[in-house]
Amino acid sequence: MKKILCAAQIGCGKFANSQDLPNLTAHPLVKLKYVCDTHIDNARAAAEKYNVPCAVSDYMQIIEDPEVDFIKIATSHEVHLPIIEAAARAGKHVFCEKPMAMYDEEAHKIIRAVRQGGIKICIDLNRRMSPAMQALKKEYLAHAADPQHNPWQYVETVREPLAEENLPHLNIRIQDESSSYGLAHLSPLSGGGEIIGESVHWLDLACWLFDDQLPCEITAWGSSRLSHGIYLKFNRGASMTLDFSCSGTFDYPKEQFELTHNAALFRSLHFVENCSYGFPKAGKSYFPLQSDPFPQLGEGIDGYMAKYMAGVKNSTNSKELESAAPLTVDKGHRAMLDAFVNCILNDTPSPCDEMAGFRSTFLARLAIESIRRRQTMPVQIEDITPVFPLKRH
């Protein structure tokens, strides 16, 4: 069995330079042999910066190299399908940036290619792998299995709970600046807007948190291109509400999560601090940043804000910030890569497989349709659980 995997990076843009290339080159079980970009200068710059042997502009050079075990795709969304199909035919595993596909038909073709090729695929819907979300789910499930309440807390005992009183609900608040998203991200040809480009993250997170249930209906409002809201309901009563605003500010943390269930609250603040309330062992926990130039300024959300202000206080423009030491919370990118590498080496299930990738795309498309029709859309069980052959016979 192989102990070191040979990898290739396809797409050398901003995200690849901030996450993929540092993470791949630092991983002890990965040897990065190729960087590829349609703009060869981008590939050459990445190769020089990260000491990668081969820089190419044609991904088929990578596909045709028998030494390569897996590829990481960080291209614009519309070219995921042909790259994955080519990799699957060549027996190469695939680590693909979200979304897996822009449309349901593309996702179906990817599932077919992956299963006929007998390869493993991981979609980088990384929020599910962040230490903060892993801890939140663990605490939520422990409370659900054995609910405990503080002695001073009012909990109805005179009557049986009403049907909807103890159903779990996830509330997600996203506030961001629209300048986060370039025109390629918003183009209907290459990006598809922020429900497809970004909200697949939180649709996947809800499905992962409530993985004993199936989505059954979705209602959305606003703009599929930028700011929007989504309400997702599951077949045994769990639900999620997403409030996504692109008119916010980088000066405040982007992501906040609140999960309520059985007279308890589980809260996560931008992946650096979790707080729970309503039961005897509730409390706070803190999570280290992925990149932290100011560790002396503390931890949790207050520490993060202090570090952010320390980083920006002497800057006069955003370009200076881009070249400064990064301040990055741990959203699960490294954990997802590590889990995928281990699943290849040990032949275990992918941490976020083709069905998870399909499901997030399918729900995102239904949300867009809900906005256009101004109505709730049912999630048919045969659509959310499609059947495909495992391998070509």
Long-range contacts (C-beta under 8 A, 24 or more apart in sequence): 1-345, 2-69, 2-345, 3-29, 3-345, 4-29, 4-30, 4-31, 5-29, 5-30, 5-31, 5-69, 5-70, 5-341, 5-344, 5-345, 6-31, 6-33, 6-67, 6-68, 6-69, 7-31, 7-32, 7-33, 7-34, 7-68, 7-69, 7-70, 7-71, 7-72, 8-32, 8-33, 8-34, 8-35, 8-36, 8-62, 8-65, 8-68, 8-70, 8-71, 8-72, 9-34, 9-35, 9-36, 9-46, 9-52, 9-71, 9-72, 9-74, 10-36, 10-37, 10-59, 10-62, 10-71, 10-72, 10-73, 10-74, 10-75, 10-83, 11-36, 11-37, 11-73, 11-74, 11-75, 11-76, 11-97, 12-36, 12-37, 12-39, 12-42, 12-43, 12-45, 12-46, 12-74, 13-37, 13-42, 13-74, 15-74, 15-97, 16-46, 16-72, 16-74, 17-46, 17-49, 18-326, 18-328, 19-333, 20-72, 20-74, 21-46, 21-49, 21-50, 22-50, 23-333, 23-334, 23-337, 24-72, 24-337, 25-50, 25-51, 25-52, 27-337, 27-338, 27-341, 29-341, 29-345, 30-341, 33-65, 33-67, 33-68, 34-61, 34-62, 34-65, 34-68, 36-61, 36-62, 59-83, 59-86, 60-86, 63-87, 63-90, 63-92, 64-90, 68-92, 69-93, 69-344, 70-94, 70-95, 70-340, 70-344, 71-95, 72-96, 72-97, 73-97, 76-184, 76-190, 76-191, 77-101, 77-102, 77-190, 77-191, 77-192, 77-196, 77-197, 78-102, 78-189, 78-190, 80-106, 80-110, 81-106, 81-109, 81-110, 84-110, 84-113, 84-114, 84-121, 85-109, 85-110, 85-113, 87-117, 87-119, 88-113, 88-114, 88-116, 88-117, 88-119, 89-113, 89-117, 90-117, 91-117, 91-118, 91-119, 92-119, 93-119, 93-120, 93-121, 93-340, 93-344, 94-119, 94-120, 94-121, 94-122, 95-121, 95-122, 95-124, 95-337, 95-340, 96-121, 96-122, 96-123, 96-124, 96-357, 97-123, 97-124, 98-123, 98-124, 98-125, 98-200, 98-201, 98-204, 98-357, 98-360, 99-123, 99-192, 99-196, 99-197, 99-200, 99-357, 99-360, 99-361, 99-364, 100-354, 100-357, 100-358, 100-360, 100-361, 101-357, 101-358, 101-361, 102-192, 102-196, 102-361, 103-361, 103-365, 104-358, 104-361, 104-362, 104-365, 106-361, 107-354, 107-357, 107-358, 107-361, 107-362, 108-358, 108-386, 108-388, 110-354, 110-357, 110-358, 111-354, 111-355, 111-358, 111-386, 111-388, 112-388, 112-389, 114-354, 115-354, 115-388, 115-389, 115-390, 115-391, 116-389, 116-391, 116-392, 118-391, 120-340, 120-343, 120-344, 120-350, 120-353, 121-350, 121-353, 121-354, 121-357, 122-336, 122-339, 122-340, 122-343, 122-350, 122-351, 122-352, 122-353, 123-352, 123-353, 123-354, 123-356, 123-357, 123-360, 124-333, 124-336, 124-352, 125-200, 125-201, 125-204, 125-205, 125-352, 125-356, 125-357, 125-360, 126-201, 126-331, 126-332, 126-333, 126-335, 126-336, 127-201, 127-202, 127-204, 127-205, 127-331, 127-332, 128-204, 128-205, 128-208, 128-332, 128-351, 128-352, 129-332, 129-333, 129-335, 129-336, 129-339, 129-351, 129-352, 130-271, 130-287, 130-330, 130-331, 130-332, 130-335, 131-271, 131-287, 131-330, 131-332, 131-335, 132-268, 132-271, 132-272, 132-273, 132-274, 132-287, 132-330, 133-205, 133-209, 133-257, 133-268, 133-271, 133-332, 135-274, 135-285, 135-287, 136-257, 136-259, 136-266, 136-268, 136-274, 137-208, 137-209, 139-266, 139-274, 139-276, 140-168, 140-209, 140-259, 140-261, 140-266, 143-261, 143-262, 143-264, 143-266, 143-279, 144-168, 144-261, 144-262, 147-262, 147-263, 147-264, 147-279, 148-279, 148-280, 148-281, 149-263, 149-264, 149-278, 149-279, 149-280, 150-278, 150-279, 150-280, 153-263, 153-278, 155-263, 163-237, 164-237, 166-261, 166-262, 166-263, 167-237, 167-238, 167-239, 167-261, 168-209, 168-210, 168-237, 168-238, 168-239, 168-259, 168-260, 168-261, 168-262, 169-238, 169-239, 169-240, 169-241, 169-259, 169-260, 169-261, 170-205, 170-206, 170-209, 170-210, 170-238, 170-239, 170-240, 170-241, 170-257, 170-258, 170-259, 171-240, 171-241, 171-243, 171-257, 171-258, 171-259, 171-260, 172-202, 172-205, 172-206, 172-240, 172-241, 172-242, 172-243, 172-255, 172-256, 172-257, 173-243, 173-255, 173-256, 173-257, 174-198, 174-202, 174-242, 174-243, 174-244, 174-245, 174-254, 174-255, 175-245, 175-248, 175-249, 175-252, 175-254, 176-244, 176-245, 176-246, 176-248, 176-250, 176-254, 177-246, 177-247, 177-248, 177-249, 177-250, 178-226, 178-246, 178-247, 180-246, 181-226, 181-246, 186-225, 186-226, 193-223, 193-224, 193-225, 193-226, 193-368, 194-224, 194-225, 194-226, 194-227, 194-228, 194-244, 194-246, 195-220, 195-224, 195-228, 195-230, 195-364, 195-367, 195-368, 196-224, 196-361, 196-364, 196-365, 196-368, 198-244, 199-228, 199-230, 199-242, 199-244, 199-364, 199-367, 200-360, 200-361, 200-363, 200-364, 201-360, 202-230, 202-240, 202-242, 202-244, 203-230, 203-232, 203-240, 203-242, 203-359, 203-360, 203-363, 203-364, 203-367, 204-352, 204-356, 204-359, 204-360, 205-257, 206-232, 206-240, 207-356, 207-359, 207-360, 207-363, 208-356, 209-259, 210-234, 210-238, 210-240, 212-236, 213-237, 213-238, 214-379, 214-381, 214-384, 214-385, 215-359, 215-363, 215-379, 215-384, 216-378, 216-379, 217-376, 217-377, 217-378, 217-379, 218-363, 218-366, 218-367, 218-370, 218-376, 218-377, 218-379, 219-370, 219-375, 219-376, 219-377, 220-367, 220-368, 220-370, 220-371, 221-370, 221-371, 221-374, 222-371, 223-371, 224-367, 224-368, 224-371, 224-372, 228-367, 228-371, 230-367, 232-363, 251-308, 251-312, 253-301, 253-304, 253-305, 269-300, 269-301, 270-301, 270-304, 270-329, 271-329, 271-330, 271-331, 272-299, 272-300, 272-301, 272-303, 272-304, 272-329, 273-299, 273-300, 273-301, 273-304, 287-329, 287-330, 288-330, 289-327, 289-328, 289-329, 289-330, 290-328, 290-329, 290-330, 290-331, 290-333, 290-334, 291-325, 291-326, 291-327, 291-328, 292-327, 293-324, 293-325, 293-326, 293-327, 294-327, 304-329, 358-386, 359-384
